[in-house]
Structure formats: C-alpha cells, structure tokens
C-alpha cells in the first residue's frame, strides 16, 4: 500500500493542512503524556523546513459537537507544541479561537507568514466532524493548498477531517498525502506483517476475548505461534477445563474460546496460555499475592502471569523473527501485577537487539511499554489503539482511500 508522502510534495509558499492526533491524556489542563505531540514533529518540520505554512487540526476527548467545552480545548497542546518546536517555529504557534471555522480562525490562517504555525481548536466542537459532513469539510478545505493525514489513531473513522476533507481537496486538484507518522504505521502494520520473517509470534492480552476475537482469528492464519495473556487468558483456560477461581471470565465466550483452540491446532499454530498465575483476593495495588500453578483456588483472581509463564513466553518471543503485540499480560498499572508485562516487553527488546522486527500495538500496549520504559527498544510502537487493532483484524482503513497513490 503506497501513498504519496509529504516529503514528495512541493510545500514552499503553500498552506499545508495537517490532520494530527493530539488526543493526549490530560489531568485538568496538564498534559500527562505528550508522545503523540512529539510524534507529529517530523511532518511539521518537513513542511516548515521547506518554506511551508502549517495548519494543524485534531480532536481531543469526546465533546458532543455542541460548541466549545473548556475541558476539551487544545490550548494546553498549543503551549506544549510551541515549546517543542522552539526556534523552528519563529512566529510561535497561533491558537486563534474556540471555533475552527469562525472569522478568527480564518483570519489567522490568512495572516500566516512563511514558517507560520496555526493550531485550530478541537474539531469535534463542530457537529459536522463526527458526522463526516461534506459542508464542514469544504470550509476546512478553503484553508489549504495541501492536505496531510498524519493521524493514524483516527484513520479507522470516517470523520469529516479524515475522509471528506481529503476528498474535497482532491476535487479542487490539491494533493492529499501521508505524513511521517502515518507512513511508519503503514510500513510496519501492513508491510512488515505481510512480509514477516519467521518464526512469527503474535502476543495478545487485555481483558476480553470479545475485544480481540477478530485479531486472534486473523493473526492465527498468519503466525507460527499465538501467546495469550491478560484476563482474556482465563476464558481460554476455562474452555480447557482449568479452574479459574474468581478471575474474570467471559462465560458467554467459553465455547468460542474452545473453537479457537481447535482451529489453532488444526492450522498448526502453537497456542501458549499461562501455566501459573499471580493471584490476589482483592483487585488493588500491593495486595497480598499467591502464585497458583495450574488451577486457581476459589476466592482468588489471576491478575498477572506467573514466573514460569514469564520465562516460557519470554523464551518464545526471543526465538522469534517477527513479533506483534496487542494487550498487556496483567494489570500493569498496579504493582506487583506489572511483572508479566515487563518480562514480555524485555523479551521484545532483546529480540529487537538480535535483529527481529517487534511491533507494539497502540492503546494499552503502547501505554505499558512507554510507562515501563521499554518503548525505545521496539522496532515500532503504534500511536493508534482502535486503528492498530482494526489492522490486526484484517480490516481496511477507509481514510486511506481518500489519499493520493504514490
């Protein structure tokens, strides 16, 4: 899948509309993780360094499309972006108003100097954004000479700025291209997986089988080995007749789990499940723990994979040439239930050092490897939770259809 890249596009003297993903976690007006802002910098720098003018647009949170809501304003993002760009944005980052298409926003765009940067406020303050409204997209299209999609995390949604806007740009003969972030996501989540070196291992975790069923089934046809941890593993263990105590089990998915195990066996896909568990009677940090081997006693819940499982999973990962991981192995946010996720992350880092391609899916997986300090040791850490999961499910991202082919 080859799409035209911003670096292949003339931008000198042009206004370049970059749809970014600045949907960052916040506590009040404080950004707690600026990774998505930092991930946008290569594309912004590409445009500024070649004499272009940058218009940035994103959503933040889930406003209802009824106008300005202070808690979802991108004002803190504008301040952080200005800090990160520094002298590369000599005029700073303009943040004109609380409405991305009002007179103040239009005036700010019209007044942009060379190497100017404007950040529009939250696109989802406008009801037309989530509805994919062509009229709203047309108003945004008036701002720009070039459109760039660099928001992988939203590329599975046909929002106006993601699909209708590049279509409007195409209608007026203007380029619609990908940025550096989206290019990297496509390279790894499509290209590297399609051409995976073997042994190829998929690691799947998280809370629910129902959330990952399509990914499990799609990857099972491609990989040599599937490793399953997290709470979803207990549904599979119950399907094998293993007692799971008070662990979280999707009772209505046990039969489905049994079918998946049978399919894996028929396809020759090794399916690894936990053999021991870190258990506690309460779901809370630093709760007294017990290691259960095999069956989990009544009254206890499995909250992480046990030491023997950590070793087995890590050995399988280190022996792999391609690894794709989506979902933590336990409740990584609460020590001591982060040890399993740490062990698997370290194994991925070790595999990368030996020349393997290691890909961490977005969402909780990206948050875990970042929080635990392992992100730099992966070949690729995705910025998109739902989008990366849909790719692993084998789905097509509709927003790519609106972009120019290379």
ZIDAUR-V203879 format. One record per residue. N is the residue number from 1. RES is the residue in three letters. D_LAST is the distance of its C-alpha to the last C-alpha in whole Angstrom. Layout:
# ZIDAUR-V203879
N;RES;D_LAST
N;RES;D_LAST
This chain:
# ZIDAUR-V203879
1;UNK;9
2;UNK;6
3;UNK;5
4;UNK;4
5;UNK;7
6;UNK;11
7;UNK;12
8;UNK;9
9;UNK;11
10;UNK;14
11;UNK;17
12;UNK;20
13;UNK;23
14;UNK;20
15;UNK;21
16;UNK;18
17;UNK;19
18;UNK;18
19;UNK;19
20;UNK;21
21;UNK;23
22;UNK;26
23;UNK;28
24;UNK;31
25;UNK;34
26;UNK;37
27;UNK;41
28;UNK;42
29;UNK;40
30;UNK;39
31;UNK;36
32;UNK;37
33;UNK;33
34;UNK;31
35;UNK;28
36;UNK;26
37;UNK;26
38;UNK;26
39;UNK;23
40;UNK;21
41;UNK;22
42;UNK;20
43;UNK;17
44;UNK;20
45;UNK;21
46;UNK;18
47;UNK;18
48;UNK;22
49;UNK;22
50;UNK;20
51;UNK;23
52;UNK;21
53;UNK;23
54;UNK;22
55;UNK;23
56;UNK;23
57;UNK;24
58;UNK;25
59;UNK;28
60;UNK;31
61;UNK;33
62;UNK;34
63;UNK;35
64;UNK;36
65;UNK;35
66;UNK;38
67;UNK;38
68;UNK;38
69;UNK;39
70;UNK;40
71;UNK;40
72;UNK;36
73;UNK;35
74;UNK;33
75;UNK;35
76;UNK;36
77;UNK;32
78;UNK;32
79;UNK;35
80;UNK;33
81;UNK;30
82;UNK;32
83;UNK;34
84;UNK;31
85;UNK;29
86;UNK;32
87;UNK;32
88;UNK;28
89;UNK;29
90;UNK;32
91;UNK;33
92;UNK;33
93;UNK;31
94;UNK;32
95;UNK;33
96;UNK;34
97;UNK;36
98;UNK;36
99;UNK;34
100;UNK;30
101;UNK;31
102;UNK;34
103;UNK;36
104;UNK;36
105;UNK;32
106;UNK;31
107;UNK;34
108;UNK;32
109;UNK;29
110;UNK;30
111;UNK;32
112;UNK;29
113;UNK;30
114;UNK;27
115;UNK;26
116;UNK;28
117;UNK;27
118;UNK;28
119;UNK;28
120;UNK;29
121;UNK;31
122;UNK;30
123;UNK;28
124;UNK;30
125;UNK;33
126;UNK;32
127;UNK;33
128;UNK;30
129;UNK;27
130;UNK;28
131;UNK;29
132;UNK;25
133;UNK;27
134;UNK;25
135;UNK;28
136;UNK;27
137;UNK;24
138;UNK;24
139;UNK;27
140;UNK;24
141;UNK;22
142;UNK;24
143;UNK;24
144;UNK;21
145;UNK;18
146;UNK;15
147;UNK;15
148;UNK;14
149;UNK;14
150;UNK;16
151;UNK;19
152;UNK;18
153;UNK;22
154;UNK;22
155;UNK;18
156;UNK;21
157;UNK;23
158;UNK;22
159;UNK;23
160;UNK;23
161;UNK;21
162;UNK;19
163;UNK;18
164;UNK;20
165;UNK;19
166;UNK;15
167;UNK;16
168;UNK;19
169;UNK;17
170;UNK;14
171;UNK;18
172;UNK;19
173;UNK;16
174;UNK;15
175;UNK;11
176;UNK;11
177;UNK;9
178;UNK;10
179;UNK;13
180;UNK;14
181;UNK;16
182;UNK;14
183;UNK;12
184;UNK;15
185;UNK;16
186;UNK;13
187;UNK;14
188;UNK;18
189;UNK;18
190;UNK;16
191;UNK;15
192;UNK;18
193;UNK;20
194;UNK;19
195;UNK;20
196;UNK;23
197;UNK;26
198;UNK;29
199;UNK;31
200;UNK;29
201;UNK;31
202;UNK;30
203;UNK;33
204;UNK;33
205;UNK;36
206;UNK;37
207;UNK;39
208;UNK;39
209;UNK;38
210;UNK;37
211;UNK;34
212;UNK;33
213;UNK;34
214;UNK;30
215;UNK;29
216;UNK;32
217;UNK;31
218;UNK;28
219;UNK;28
220;UNK;31
221;UNK;30
222;UNK;27
223;UNK;30
224;UNK;33
225;UNK;34
226;UNK;34
227;UNK;36
228;UNK;38
229;UNK;39
230;UNK;40
231;UNK;42
232;UNK;40
233;UNK;42
234;UNK;45
235;UNK;45
236;UNK;44
237;UNK;47
238;UNK;49
239;UNK;47
240;UNK;49
241;UNK;52
242;UNK;52
243;UNK;54
244;UNK;52
245;UNK;54
246;UNK;53
247;UNK;50
248;UNK;47
249;UNK;47
250;UNK;45
251;UNK;48
252;UNK;46
253;UNK;43
254;UNK;46
255;UNK;45
256;UNK;42
257;UNK;42
258;UNK;44
259;UNK;42
260;UNK;39
261;UNK;41
262;UNK;42
263;UNK;39
264;UNK;38
265;UNK;41
266;UNK;40
267;UNK;37
268;UNK;38
269;UNK;36
270;UNK;38
271;UNK;39
272;UNK;40
273;UNK;42
274;UNK;45
275;UNK;48
276;UNK;50
277;UNK;49
278;UNK;50
279;UNK;52
280;UNK;54
281;UNK;56
282;UNK;54
283;UNK;51
284;UNK;51
285;UNK;50
286;UNK;53
287;UNK;54
288;UNK;57
289;UNK;55
290;UNK;56
291;UNK;54
292;UNK;54
293;UNK;54
294;UNK;53
295;UNK;54
296;UNK;54
297;UNK;58
298;UNK;59
299;UNK;58
300;UNK;55
301;UNK;52
302;UNK;49
303;UNK;47
304;UNK;45
305;UNK;45
306;UNK;48
307;UNK;48
308;UNK;48
309;UNK;45
310;UNK;44
311;UNK;44
312;UNK;43
313;UNK;40
314;UNK;39
315;UNK;40
316;UNK;38
317;UNK;35
318;UNK;36
319;UNK;36
320;UNK;32
321;UNK;29
322;UNK;27
323;UNK;28
324;UNK;27
325;UNK;29
326;UNK;30
327;UNK;33
328;UNK;36
329;UNK;39
330;UNK;42
331;UNK;42
332;UNK;41
333;UNK;42
334;UNK;46
335;UNK;47
336;UNK;48
337;UNK;46
338;UNK;43
339;UNK;44
340;UNK;42
341;UNK;39
342;UNK;40
343;UNK;40
344;UNK;37
345;UNK;35
346;UNK;37
347;UNK;36
348;UNK;33
349;UNK;33
350;UNK;35
351;UNK;33
352;UNK;30
353;UNK;32
354;UNK;33
355;UNK;29
356;UNK;28
357;UNK;25
358;UNK;26
359;UNK;25
360;UNK;27
361;UNK;26
362;UNK;26
363;UNK;29
364;UNK;33
365;UNK;31
366;UNK;29
367;UNK;32
368;UNK;35
369;UNK;33
370;UNK;33
371;UNK;36
372;UNK;38
373;UNK;36
374;UNK;34
375;UNK;30
376;UNK;30
377;UNK;30
378;UNK;28
379;UNK;24
380;UNK;23
381;UNK;25
382;UNK;23
383;UNK;23
384;UNK;23
385;UNK;26
386;UNK;26
387;UNK;22
388;UNK;22
389;UNK;25
390;UNK;23
391;UNK;21
392;UNK;24
393;UNK;25
394;UNK;22
395;UNK;21
396;UNK;18
397;UNK;17
398;UNK;17
399;UNK;16
400;UNK;12
401;UNK;12
402;UNK;13
403;UNK;9
404;UNK;6
405;UNK;4
406;UNK;0
